[in-house]
Amino acid sequence: MLKNTMLCFALFISLSSFAQKPANKPGFIYGIGLSTNQEIYKGYNRRNLLLPIIGYQGEKLNVYGPFIGYEVAKVADIKVLMQLAPRFEGYDASDSYIFEGMDERKFSMDAGIGLKYQKNNWKLSISSMFDVLSRSNGSELTSTLAHTFRFGPVFVEPKIVFSYLDSNHVDYYYGVEKHEINVNRTEYKGKSGINSGIGLSISTPIFFSGFTQFNIQHTWFASEITDSPLVENNSNLSVRILYSRKF
């Protein structure tokens, strides 16, 4: 099963950044994404994700496997996009001792709207996403501020990230219902909270005639999440490597 509060949005931003480099023109692409991230759940050490990338990169439409973005408007330097992305979260009883006897928390899909502003190597992204499969019925509002430094064909981009998760989301993935109480966990009702993170990406088009990007991000989770009896860590580290090229 799958989990990481910011992973879905971070992957979407990383994949979408391929379209922002001047060497890229509209066309079909293929590639692969690899990620590994520490878990904050008790007894759950690490989750690895392999994501094949087949898609299309256009002037307005960008498709990267299950990640889809479409530019619906542009006002000055602000782009307005409709977005669809998988939510890589959830667990079942086999993932850790702490989940034994609990109902499965399932993978879902999110849809919503995003705003992107770019000026003089500064980038500001705001995304509002909602669970469209009615698994959690939750929503997430994420903002990312980044600055790109160029060293020849290498782009270095530090960033800060804030993510607001509503009470439905937190309760579904971190809450404990009355019928799920046992000696390892008490009842817990999740409330809305804000996660924060810092990250760094290094991108270049010099390898294998494609585009390669390395990302690392450290995330601190809201107390409304870390107070859950399912959780033992208040932060985690995620690492992603993405490669894409044209057909």
Buried (B, 14 or more C-beta within 10 A) or exposed (E): BBBBBBBBBBBBBBBBBBBEBEEBEEEEBBBBBEBEBBBBBBBBEEBEBEBEBEBBBBEEBBBBBBBBBBBEEEEEEBBBBBBBBBBBBBBEBEBBEBBBEBEBBBBBBBBBBBBBBBEEEEBBBBBBBBBBBEBBBBBBBBBBBBEBEEEEEEBBBEBEBBBBBBBBBBBBBBBBEEEBBEEBBEEBEBBBBBBBBEBBBBBBBEEEEBBBBBBBBBBBBBEBBBBBBBBBEBBBEBEBBBBBBBE
